[in-house]
Amino acid sequence: MNSRTNTFNQQLQSAWTSQGSMLCVGFDPDPKRLPQPLQGNPEGIFEFCRDIADATADLVCAFKPQFAYFASQRAEAQLEKLIGHLKNKYPHIPVILDSKRGDIGSTAEHYALEAFERYGADAVTVNPYMGFDSIEPYLRHHGKGVIVLCRTSNPGGSDLQFLNVSPSGEPLYLHVAKLAAQQWNTSGQLSLVVGATFPEEIAKVRARVGEMPLLIPGIGAQGGDIDATVKAGSIPNKPGMGMMINSSRAILYASSGSDFAEAARNVAHATRDALRTAVLK
């Protein structure tokens, strides 16, 4: 099959198998942390991310550029260029635009066009707290992935996501998981964001949604435990599948010198191997 026409879920299934990896590398380019030769370079953000992508492409199941890190630096053109590079050189690796959009349907239609047509991403992260009509426009884009925030990795996520929303005491994040799995997944391309900092919640979400893919941030710089994360999110009888486990800063900023891409590869390689080892435990 041509990976350019596969659905997001088909791309993921293929990447998990062919790459032997559940590692997702996130791109959060902070100009202040770029290697000195790239600081002040008009194309520095693109070149930094491109070089790390090229150094890690054989180790990952997905790439995840974070939109705000580009937009705050007026680097949207560099983001377009980066995703174009990724899709041209590594069409078998899905690209997730992490923008966490969430707005009324008419506005969501334009956010969907931005993610899928302007930037050419294979999937986008969205905020579900305005309900299904704010998510539905993304689902109209055939084969594109829609990754719904469920149980996020930040401490403040508990302020809302742990609120009881039923007489049985079901927390809001599990209600979101149930809606995503049972009612909202009209395209068959929904996934959920569940943070590695809460492995018990990962297990509860996995039990609720079956084999739905999970995007799991929070390992690396945020301190999520790899063994606990893999155990909690695994699909029975399908080892090494079902999760996109993201690391951004720990990989991107492994070195501030001219060896930044090599250092990033070394950390990505160690992380990929740690995930593989965890699968076998």
C-alpha angles and dihedrals in degrees: 000000000000107000090211090067100036120108119253092256091050090051090051094048090050093047094049089053103038096038096039088218143113093188119121116193113214124207112218100157112193110190091212090059099046117114111273096252090058097047109104091013108131089220095037097113092050094045092048094051094040093053092049091047091051091048095050106031095107091053103054143074094203146003122225121194112193107226099211094058089060099037094050089059095044085248099134089121089055089050090053089048092048095050090045089053092049094048094046097045101031107025090157092064115078118230119217119200104213103207102129093217120187124167143121118301099262091052092041088059089064094044087053091051089049094052100040106028106026096039100022095224120167093218141008134205116237138186112235100198095104090057137242098316089064090054101039097078090063091052091060090070102091115239096359120133123238114197113197123207107242115151108003126206098236119098093235091060087086090065089080109002094065096050113123110245103176139045088255091059097250109172119234094247091059090048088054089049091051093049091048093050099041111026113011102048095090093142096043088234103100122124132174136232112228120168124238089222089075108048094164089058091047089058092049092050092047090053090051100046105035113208097352110137117256126209105210119192123177108075118112113023093016092054103236114165112246097205093048092045095051093045092049097046102039121122111230112255092003105089117187094020139093100049139082100197108196130211120174120155097031089059101034096051100036086123134013092201135084089280091065095121093048091047090048089052091051093053092043090050092051091047093048090050092047089053091049091050091049090054090059096051 
